Amino acid sequence: MTHSQISPDRSLLAKLLILFGLVLVCMAIGYFIGITIFTQLTNIPLDKFQDFTINPTRFPGAWNGLMILQAFSTPLPFIGAALLYWKLIEKRNFVGIHTAQFSGLTLVVVAMLVIGFMPFDGMIIELNKQMVLPDFLKGVEKSMRASEDNLALLTKYMTDFSSRTKFYIALFVVAVLAGISEEFIFRGTLQNILLKSTNNQHIAIWVSAIIFSAIHFQFYGFFPRMLLGAMFGYLYYWSQNIWVAAFAHFVNNGFTLLMVYLFQQKITKTNIETSQSVPLSIAFMSLLFTGVMLLWMYRNRERLAFSD
């Protein structure tokens, strides 16, 4: 899809406000449905939900409810907001204009790229975690680190795969739904709006990536997530197919979940959740591989974008 397919009759600010409003409305509806199902399934009253998010291990039977809440609170609302924006504001069918053909080779190359990028991104994660704010922001830093610690506990709870069924459910919610929803809203919608306004794909891709990372409210994971968002943005722009970016997103999340599951099942000794630093040599090789792959994809984008 090209940016010329975005309607020019509204200003950038107006479109961003409309999109933001749709996201808020859809998230409010989704959260209400999700929290209602959560409380019914887990028997955790609403006034105890904050306790659950702070110390989820006290509620071992709430895993299924949390996954349902996760699905309704963000992924499904993001999908709904994106579809509504294109239908109501742009008067176009979202899927029909974001799905240029691509060859099977594209998915193979994308999977290799995403997995090959992980060691370098891991190093950026460690560097981001070590960031220290100035003294006058120590209160903010303390608050952010406490928030990160709570989120880490919740993430560990969500990735406690005591059965294969739990792994499949998490794979669907955290990898499939998240991959589709976040690419629909950030690349398929926001990036296109910015592209029409700026007429510059790099500005559109990087601004969308910054917002994509910021919206997760994780300062100590901001830069690695921003880099991932930019990668997804270029993959979408080159392929002109939102499913290519969604597949890349799925590979990133799904591979991580798979490695966690394999470690828990003692099939592999590699614990991807450890905080061990990535060796500089491995990170450099990962960066070099990523750069070569991206350059090759750029030069062969026509070959990758269309089926024979």
Beta strands, then each sheet from edge to edge (+ up, - down):
end
